[in-house]
Amino acid sequence: MSRIGKMPITVPHGVTVNIKENEVSVKGPKGELKRSIDKEMILSLKGDTITVERPSDAREHRSMHGLTRTLIANMVEGVTKGFSKGLEINGVGYRAEKTGNNLQLRIGFSHLVEVVPLPGTSFEVEKNTRITVSGIDKEKVGQIAAKIRAIRPPDVYKGKGVRYVGEVVRLKPGKAGSIGKGK
């Protein structure tokens, strides 16, 4: 039995959950999320708890059991607390600024890089080097943060680029072996 899949999801006060066949909608103080799930998973809402059950021990059902439960739990957490992902920019002259809803990055290219937020996400910029992506959908927040990081990933020799807050980049040594060789 899936340890994650069999854990019940508690629905906090102020959150409404509607389950119709394979469509789950969760509405809370921060917004509303809808998602269609695998039609073979069995969802039940009793009081303020949601349980996910699988019809059999087939490999497909076992793999979808924990995933379905986690997706619904993330929806409930998103409409109550929300999600955020932090990014930091390292490099001389590298900076970010927010213009309207969009994010403009100066990260070593000859042009500005403009990033448009996905629906339901927003950007915050502190000190021109820290970016916070926030929203109610965990999947979209992670996707837009990964898209920003992919524009200029951290350089393995100097450490310049965009990285997640707390990400450790191990720097490689340079070409130290070339010093002192013949001309």
N, C-alpha and C positions, 0 to 999 in steps of 0.2 A: 504494500500500500504506500502511496506517495505521502511522505511526511508533510510536505507543503500543501498538497491537494486536500488532505483531510482536515486541515485546520479551518475552523469557522471564521468568517469575516464579520466583525461587529460593525454595525452601522451606527455612527454617532447621531446625537440629537440634531435635528435640523437638516438631515439628509434624507431624501426620498429615493427609493430604488424601485424601478419598474422592470419586470421580467416578462417578455412576451416571446414565446418560442425560443428563437436563438438571438434575440435582440435584447440587450441590457442597456438601460438608460439610468444614469445617476445624476441627481440634481442636488446642489448644495449651495452654500453661501458664495462661493467663488465662481460658479457657473454650472454648465451642464455638459456631460459627456455621454456619447452613445457609442456602442460597439456591438458588432455581431460576433457571436462566438460559435464554436463547433456545435452543430445541431444535435450531436449524440450525447453531449454532456448534460447531466441532469442538475438543474439549479433549483433550489428551494429557499424561499424567504419565510422564516418563521420569527415573528416578533421583530427584533432588531439584529438578527443574525442571518447570514447567507451561508449556505453550505453547497459545495460542489461535489457531485458523485459521478462515477464513471460506470457505464453499463457492463463492462467486462474487464478482464485482465489482459486484453490484447495489447500488443506493443503500441499501437496508435493511441488507444484510450489511455494507457499509462502516461504517455508523453504529453497528451493534451490536458490531463487532469491538473497537474501542478501549474501549467501555463495559464489555464483558464482562471484558476483561483487567484493567481498573482495579478493577472490583468484586471480583474474586478476589484481586487484590493487596492491597486494603484489608482483606479478610477475614484474609489471612495476617498482615498487620501488626497488625491488631486483637487477634488471639489471642496475639501475642508481646509487643508493646509497649503496646497500648491507645491510645486517643485522648482528648484533653482540649481543652476550649474555655474560654477565660477571659472573664469579664464583669466590668465595674466599674460601680458606682453613683455618680452625681454628683448632689448636691443637699443642701440643708440639711435635716436630719432624715430623709433617705433612708437606709435600712439593711436588711440581710438577716440572717436567723438561721435556723439549721437546727434543726428539731424532729423528732426521729426520723429518718426518711428524707426527709421533706418539707422544702420550703423556704418560709419565710414572708418576704414582702416588705412593707416599709413605704415606699411610694414616692409619697406625696402624695395618696392616696385616703382617704376617710373610714373605710375598712375595711382589714384585712389581706388581702393576696393570697397564697393558698397554692398552690404548684406541686408536683404529685406527679410523681416521676421515672418515666420509662418503664422497663419491665423491662430490666435490663442496664445502667442508667445510675445514677450517684450524684452527689451534690452535696458540695462542700466550701466553707466560708465562712471567709475570713480578714479580720480587722479590720472586720467588719460591712459592708464596701463592695466586697469582691472575692469573686466566685463562680467556682468552677471546676466545670464539668460534665465528668465523665469516664465512660468505658465502653469496651467492645470493638467496638461497632458504630458506625462513623463517621457513618452516616446518622442514627441515633437521637441521637447526641451533638449533631450540628448542628441537628437538628430541635428538641430541647428547649431549646438555647441560643437559637435564633431565636424560640421561643415566649416565653421569659423576656424577651428584648429587645423583643418586640412589645407587652408589657404597658404599658411606658412608654418609647417610643423617645426618643432625645435631642432636646431642644427646640432649634430652630435659632436662637433668640434668646438664651437663657441657657445652653444646654448641659446642662441638668438632664435626668436620665433614666438609662436603662440602655444601655450601649454595650459593644461587644467591646473587649478589651484591645488597645490599639494603634490603635483606630479614631479617625480624625481627623474632627471635626465642625466645619465652617466656620460660624462664627456670622455671622448677618446683622446689619446695623446696625438700630437701632431707628428710631423715628419722629423723627429729628433735624430733618426739614424742617418739623415743626409748631411748633417753638419760634419765638417772635417774630411770629407771625401775629396778626391783629386779633382783638379779643374779641367 
